[in-house]
């Protein structure tokens, strides 16, 4: 994949495994929805008291394993710098977009007050992630036994966002 293809993969998908450093134990990982804010920022809705928000406030180094939701699994690793944004209007906007992704359609304006109330009660914040690198090792799939004849694997390296 070239740089444009890697970015397009991120733009065309909506879920990722969000990884972040914890104070204790190993790194934490959780599956989340993300939305785009222009070509160079991914937004994640979470609660201020969740581990993601607390960890990002401590240490902004994060990784996102962008998932293709179709079988067989394909993914792209994204490394970024995260910051927590407490703007309540942004929290409502991002949560509204995430609800739309989950529901498979645009959220009616009549539902915005309900989502705003939810964002307030849950003390929602937004994690802004600015990617700086990707790491791509395309999976080699075997769809039929004859694919074994040409199956290859290789290593990869971090590539600029």
WOBEL-V604483 format. One record per residue. N is the residue number from 1. OMEGA is omega as a letter, one per 30 degrees, with the letter a starting at -180 (* if undefined). Layout:
{{N:OMEGA} {N:OMEGA}}
//
This chain:
{{1:l} {2:a} {3:a} {4:l} {5:l} {6:l} {7:a} {8:l} {9:l} {10:a} {11:a} {12:a} {13:a} {14:l} {15:l} {16:l} {17:a} {18:a} {19:a} {20:a} {21:l} {22:l} {23:a} {24:l} {25:a} {26:l} {27:l} {28:l} {29:l} {30:l} {31:a} {32:l} {33:l} {34:l} {35:a} {36:l} {37:a} {38:a} {39:a} {40:l} {41:l} {42:a} {43:a} {44:l} {45:l} {46:l} {47:a} {48:a} {49:l} {50:a} {51:a} {52:a} {53:a} {54:a} {55:a} {56:l} {57:l} {58:a} {59:a} {60:a} {61:a} {62:l} {63:l} {64:l} {65:a} {66:a} {67:l} {68:a} {69:a} {70:l} {71:f} {72:a} {73:l} {74:a} {75:l} {76:l} {77:l} {78:l} {79:a} {80:l} {81:a} {82:l} {83:l} {84:l} {85:a} {86:a} {87:a} {88:l} {89:l} {90:l} {91:l} {92:l} {93:a} {94:l} {95:l} {96:l} {97:l} {98:l} {99:l} {100:l} {101:a} {102:a} {103:l} {104:l} {105:a} {106:l} {107:l} {108:a} {109:a} {110:a} {111:a} {112:l} {113:l} {114:l} {115:l} {116:l} {117:l} {118:a} {119:l} {120:a} {121:a} {122:a} {123:a} {124:l} {125:l} {126:l} {127:l} {128:l} {129:l} {130:a} {131:l} {132:a} {133:l} {134:l} {135:a} {136:l} {137:a} {138:l} {139:l} {140:a} {141:l} {142:l} {143:l} {144:a} {145:a} {146:l} {147:l} {148:a} {149:a} {150:a} {151:l} {152:l} {153:l} {154:l} {155:a} {156:l} {157:l} {158:a} {159:a} {160:l} {161:*}}
//
